[in-house]
Amino acid sequence: MLVATSNENKTVYGFEQFLLVRKGLQPLTIIGYLGSVKKFIESIGTHYPTHHQVEEYVARYFRGGYSYSHITNTSLALERWMEYIQDPIRLGRQKKPKTIIKDTLSEAEVTKLIFNCNNTREMAMLTLLSYSGVRNHELCNLRVRDVDFGNNRVRVVAGKGRKDGFVCITGAATKILMQYLAECQRPQEQYLFTTLQYGNRLATQDVRKIIRIIAKRSAMKKRVFPQLLRHSLAVNMLMRGAGIYTIKEQLRHSFVETTLGYVNSILYTPKGEYEKFAPSYV
């Protein structure tokens, strides 16, 4: 096991500052990079690795069959670390695979989840995730003032990529949020959802736990998590006939190519279109 000296501890702390101040990365990205680098240092036993050690470490991930995102994020973290210790290295990137989003929730399954909420807090949280498509950390950062009750929309501040934006919600979702705030009154500047015990801002793991409990209560066989509700919104909107650009704006994707990935997730839609227009030979 690696035993770090006080100087080495300062080096890791300095790396965090480097990522924040010099690179301007978001807190969640920094946390991920720090975790990857600490694991790497623990594995090789030094804060000052050679290029060969870095390459061998990343090669292990390729041989181990880790996901594209895991390998890419680890490589990026190590590149940043080597840049920080002034021995830069550039690692290769594989072409991103075209993935099919699987096991999304149907409208009936989302309805079942909402029906099995125990209180308006759970219902407000699940409904907002399901109808808006906001990401987990974006939900945690929402404040009461970010909900536009008159126009049925929610403002997302400093979302992914530090971008602000608006998302639509239905009148039914707005009504549930109003009921929740009537029962749990709080000032405009306070976080929309807080912990029950201390009233602090929810952490992303808190939201995952709440969604997991609701899914278990609903006897859901699929693994349900916040991002799945976002994927399910896109697929269900697509199945109802929404255009790609409408979904792109709702999910706040930077590139329409990202949104097009959802088209491949509805395997029977192209077949349905084919059957509609195919000529009749026999």
Secondary structure, 3 states (H helix, E strand, C coil): CCCCCHHHHHHHHHHHHHHHHHCCCCHHHHHHHHHHHHHHHHHHCCCCCCHHHHHHHHHHHHHCCCCHHHHHHHHHHHHHHHHHCCCCCCCCCCCCCCCCCCCCCCHHHHHHHHHCCCCHHHHHHHHHHHHHCCCHHHHHHCEHHHEECCCCEEEECCCHHHCCEEEECCHHHHHHHHHHHHHCCCCCCCECCECCCCCCECCHHHHHHHHHHHHHHCCCCCCCCHHHHHHHHHHHHHHCCCCHHHHHHHHCCCCHHHHHCCHHHCCHHHHHHHHHHCCCCC
